[in-house]
């Protein structure tokens, strides 16, 4: 049987390690959130650029040329 006195330092160091790992998890979650946001912004920018490039082509495919009203 393990006495409480001998297991206390192990518990304390384990608790510190758990707290450290929880902090690391929170940091990684925040980083993941930031990266997702950056990805969404980049995808929006790319989509906007694609639409800007493809818009004249699509208009010409439909037979619309210039600013016809």
C-alpha positions in Angstrom: 0.0 0.0 0.0 1.3 3.5 -0.9 1.2 6.0 1.9 -0.3 9.4 1.4 3.0 11.1 2.3 5.0 9.4 -0.4 2.3 9.9 -3.1 1.7 13.6 -2.4 4.7 14.9 -4.4 3.7 12.7 -7.3 0.2 14.1 -7.3 1.5 17.7 -7.0 3.8 17.3 -10.0 1.1 15.5 -12.0 -1.4 18.4 -11.2 1.2 20.9 -12.4 1.7 18.9 -15.6 -2.1 18.7 -16.1 -2.5 22.4 -15.6 0.4 23.1 -18.0 -1.2 20.8 -20.6 -4.6 22.4 -20.2 -3.0 25.8 -20.8 -1.3 24.4 -24.0 -4.7 23.0 -25.1 -6.3 26.4 -24.7 -3.5 28.1 -26.7 -3.9 25.6 -29.5 -7.6 26.1 -29.6 -7.1 29.8 -29.9 -4.5 29.3 -32.6 -6.9 26.9 -34.5 -9.7 29.5 -34.3 -7.4 32.2 -35.7 -6.2 29.9 -38.5 -9.8 29.1 -39.4 -10.7 32.8 -39.6 -7.6 33.5 -41.7 -8.6 30.6 -44.0 -12.2 32.0 -44.4 -10.8 35.4 -45.2 -8.4 34.0 -47.8 -11.2 31.9 -49.3 -13.5 35.0 -49.5 -10.7 37.0 -51.1 -10.0 34.2 -53.6 -13.7 33.8 -54.5 -13.9 37.6 -55.0 -10.9 37.6 -57.3 -12.3 34.6 -59.2 -15.6 36.3 -59.7 -13.9 39.5 -60.8 -11.9 37.5 -63.4 -14.7 35.3 -64.6 -17.4 38.0 -64.7 -16.5 39.4 -68.1 -16.1 35.9 -69.6 -19.5 34.8 -68.3 -21.1 38.0 -69.7 -19.6 37.4 -73.1 -20.8 33.8 -73.0 -24.3 35.0 -72.5 -24.0 37.4 -75.4 -23.9 40.5 -73.2 -21.3 42.9 -74.2 -20.5 46.1 -72.4 -23.0 48.0 -70.3 -26.3 47.1 -71.9 -29.4 48.1 -70.0 
